Amino acid sequence: MRNVSKKVCVCCPACGKLHEKSMLAESEINCAKCGTKFIAIVRDGRVTTYEADLEEDDALLKAANWN
């Protein structure tokens, strides 16, 4: 049996607008609906978001250490 990965939805944490469907991603997103800036990480079927207004180094460090 083949292991099929499913895409998950990345939505704005402030307003819920759908931005992308992905199996694997590390994206910085600017919401067109509400203007919220956030970083989305998709790994192992889970979506994690961070505020993009953190210092860029802090956001990248969080992303690198996320397991």
C-alpha positions as CSV (number, residue, x, y, z in Angstrom):
1,M,0.0,0.0,0.0
2,R,1.3,3.4,-1.0
3,N,1.6,6.2,1.7
4,V,-0.2,9.2,0.3
5,S,0.4,12.5,2.0
6,K,-2.5,14.9,2.1
7,K,-2.4,18.6,1.5
8,V,-3.3,20.8,4.5
9,C,-4.7,24.4,4.4
10,V,-2.8,27.4,5.5
11,C,-5.2,30.1,6.7
12,C,-4.6,33.5,8.2
13,P,-4.6,33.2,12.0
14,A,-6.4,36.6,12.3
15,C,-9.3,36.4,9.8
16,G,-9.3,32.8,8.5
17,K,-8.7,33.5,4.8
18,L,-7.3,30.5,2.9
19,H,-3.9,31.3,1.5
20,E,-2.5,28.0,0.2
21,K,-2.8,24.2,0.3
22,S,0.4,22.4,0.7
23,M,2.1,19.2,1.9
24,L,5.4,21.0,2.8
25,A,6.0,24.7,3.0
26,E,7.9,27.5,4.8
27,S,6.3,30.8,3.7
28,E,6.0,34.4,4.7
29,I,2.5,35.5,4.0
30,N,0.8,38.9,3.8
31,C,-2.9,38.5,4.1
32,A,-4.7,40.5,1.4
33,K,-7.9,40.5,3.4
34,C,-6.8,41.9,6.8
35,G,-3.1,42.8,6.3
36,T,-1.7,40.4,8.9
37,K,1.9,39.3,8.2
38,F,2.7,35.8,9.3
39,I,5.1,32.9,8.7
40,A,3.5,29.5,8.0
41,I,5.4,26.2,8.3
42,V,3.8,23.0,7.0
43,R,5.5,19.7,8.0
44,D,4.2,16.2,8.7
45,G,0.6,17.2,8.1
46,R,0.7,20.1,10.7
47,V,0.6,23.9,10.2
48,T,2.4,26.2,12.5
49,T,2.2,30.0,12.3
50,Y,4.3,32.7,13.8
51,E,3.9,36.5,13.8
52,A,6.1,38.0,11.1
53,D,6.6,41.2,13.0
54,L,9.0,39.5,15.3
55,E,12.6,40.3,14.5
56,E,13.5,38.3,11.4
57,D,16.3,36.4,13.2
58,D,13.9,35.4,16.0
59,A,11.3,34.1,13.5
60,L,13.9,32.2,11.6
61,L,15.3,30.7,14.8
62,K,11.8,29.5,15.9
63,A,11.3,28.0,12.4
64,A,14.6,26.2,12.5
65,N,14.0,24.8,15.9
66,W,10.5,23.6,15.3
67,N,10.1,19.9,15.4
